[in-house]
Structures are given as C-alpha cells and as structure tokens.
Amino acid sequence: MPRGGLFFALPGICLMVCLTPPVLGAPPVLSIPDLSDNGAPSGVDDGIFGFTNGIGKSQAMLGSMWGVRPWLSQYGVSFGLQETSEVLGNTSGGVHQSFDYDGLTQMALQLDTQRVFGSYGGTFNISALQIHGRNLSQDNLGILQTASGIEGDRATRLWELWYDQKFLDEDRLDVKIGQQSLDQEFMGSINANLFVNTMFGWPMVPSADMPSGGPAYPLSALGLRARARPSDSLTFLGGIFNGSPTNRAGINTSGTGFPLDGGVLAIAELQYAYPSLGSMVSPDEKEPLSRIYKLGVWYDTQNFADLAVDNSGLSLAAPSSDGNPLQHHGDYSIYAVADQMLWHDEEPGEADHSLNFFTRVMGTPQADRNLVDFSLNAGFTLHEPIEHRDDDTLGVGMGYAHVSSRAAQLDQATGQFNPGAHVPVQGGETFVEVTYQYQMTPWWIVQPDFQYVFNPGAGTVDPNTNDRIRNEAIFGLRTTIAF
C-alpha cells in the first residue's frame, strides 16, 4: 500500500495535493480452537484423512491436526490457522476496471500459564500474517476508504507479541504488555466486524491521521494496555504505545523492527454494556435488548506537518515555497461507538434471529495537520435472515470521510498557481456496502459482497481523463476457512 504522497498530473507538472493515508484494515477474527477439554477430538486422527470424520461439525477443518493440537494442549498451547481469500473488482468507475485476487493467512499461538506453570491468569500470544495477491484499491480505485480490510503490502510478518496478566477478584483488572495491534481492542464495533470494507474495522480518521496509519493491521506497536472493570457494566481501557508502528523512514516490513523513537501514543476508552455479565432476568420479564456504548480519545506526541503552508507561512503550492511544511506538535481525536440490538425473535428456539444497529463517529478539530477531520460508519445487521440459517448474517452499511479544510485549501491554492489546470477541491467520500455471510460449515464462511463508492478519493483526479474519478461499483466474493 502506498505510504508517500498522492500525485496527479497536470500539463507539464506533477503536484502533491494531499498525503495518501496508509489505510489499514482489520482482518476477520481468528478463533483459536482448544481441543483439550471441550468435547473435541483428543486423540490422533485415524490416518492422513482422519480429520474428515465429523468434518461438518468441527470448528476447524483439520480437527485435531493429526493429534498436534491435543499434544500442544498438554503443554497449555493453543494453535489457530486461518485463510481468507477474496476476489474483488470494479465494473464501473475507478482508474481501471478489472478484478483482483488477494488473500491473508493468519497464524497464532497462545500459551495458558495456569496449564503450564500453575500460575493463574497469564496468557502469552504470538501471531503472524502472510499477505498475498494484489490490491484492488491501489490498482484501480483511488479511494480513501479502501474496499477490503485484508488489503496490504505483500509480506510475511510478525503481527502481535504480547503477555497478558489478570489481577483482582473476578478478573476485574488485566494488563497486557508487548507488541499490540490496537484494532483488536480499541474503537471496535461488534456488528461492524461482518463487513468487508476496511473502514468497518480500523476507521478512517486514525488511518489517515496517525503516523503510518497507526498500530493496526497489518502493523502493531510496543506498548502497555490496562483494562479495568470497576462494575459489571463499565469497562475502562487505557494504553500507552510507541507513537508510530514504523521507523523514521516509514518502514517495518517484517514486523520485527520494534521502533521506540516515535514519541508516545496514548489512548483511553470507556465502555458501557447492558445486560452486563451476571445480569439476571425474572421469569416474567422479557429478555433485554443488548447494547454496548463506547467513548474514547487518543493523543500522539509526534510532530505533524501542516497540509497547506510551509515554515514561512507561504502556501506549499506557491512556486517560491521551499516545500518544507510548517510543523505542529501533537495530534488527537475523539470517538464514539454504539452497538444496539433493535429487535429479537421471542419465539422459542429463535434467539439468534435479531436485528442490530451500529454506528461510529470520529473527529478532530485540528484541520491544519489532518487529512481527514471527520468520519462516520453506520449500518444494520440481521442475524438468521433465512429461517433455520442460524449462523448466517445479512448486513447493510455505509461510510463517510470528510477531507479537512486545510487540505482543501492546498487544492484551491494549487489551482490558483496553475491557471488553466483542472484541480478539483477535495470534499467528502461516501460508500455503501451490502454483504451476506453464509456459514457453509462451522469452519467455512462464504461471503458475497457489493459496494458502491460516491466521489472516490473525495474528488481525486483520474489521470486518464484529467477529471474526477467516476463513481465505482465493486463486486466481490470472500471465503474464510479455519484450519
């Protein structure tokens, strides 16, 4: 994925209009089967194809993996392996029209300290990624809110490496230290996880405004995270991390760079959940509609470049500018997330049949140093849309990103200093997505997907026409297999 500037061609010149956000995603959640005590196979599979016995009911396609999983479990180790593959293509709009394949292999090992050492509450985690295929958003689309949460630079890389320890009665406090990806715990919406577009995972504001897009898939950063649950309904998350997941050159190809010179990224989030863990419902009461609300803020201590003026106050588009942008110290954003169940079927045995709403809003008042100053995601999910398809989910969602006034100011200045050149002023980009997650087996999901993007790139120029990129219709099919 590009990490530099977004350039477009004008007659005889090439101008940097805005910084391209190194948009990061959020891959499908990787479940790690534990085959030790939960009724799953505990012995060695019978022959090389023994895993096919009961394959339609196992949570993992390979079952006990010829006895490897139960053997590891004796030492407190659980192993997960998952492949997500997809084909996405735009049939209209964009810079080109074509279909691309991309894929992601996720691997994770977790160690339970109680089962190994008899020490309660400790978990050690190490995970890795193998990203392959092409990147449709980069090749064809020219959009801010990239089409897939698994797109990224082709690489095999370390993702997370951390240790988490629980404390206090009822595990009301736990502390995690090590290499962490913030999208796994912060800013997340449970219902938004269904969708394919990147913005339903790691949202647009941090993707565009944090250094290198922030510590989110496929990147991570060293840090310390604390989680406290002072009451059954309230949870507080707070963390301090290295200010950038890459080094000063913007590089961390293998994930093993562990930079520590990027300032400090501090983040805090307050969560309210109802019904909470341990809530009771009287026999004559209706089951409550569940909800989770979150409010958070992040602050990064690094210096951030002004988007429109240089050190002397001249426009960066002016021929007399030295091209060195004015520097600002620090950057921050606030956000709110809501997951709300709207309805659930009260018929016996139909508890999975429910309609849910989610939304996430994020913003920053510091337009001078941020490409995107506001973003919004919202949508509906319907579980069991077809009778007796308990694990299927239908989703309709949207995303909006607004380019800051300072970035638009540079567009305007660029047009003024280049009379006769067509320089669109960037505004906002909106997309809608319709997706259906079909659970073929407990370990295999097939997901057709459709997205439509309005004003791609918030008004980015198509180099083929020297006009704005036309609206885009994107079709795709994703499949996820847990091995």
Order of alpha helices (4+ residues) and beta strands (2+ residues): beta-beta-alpha-beta-beta-alpha-beta-beta-beta-alpha-beta-beta-beta-beta-beta-beta-beta-beta-alpha-beta-beta-beta-beta-beta
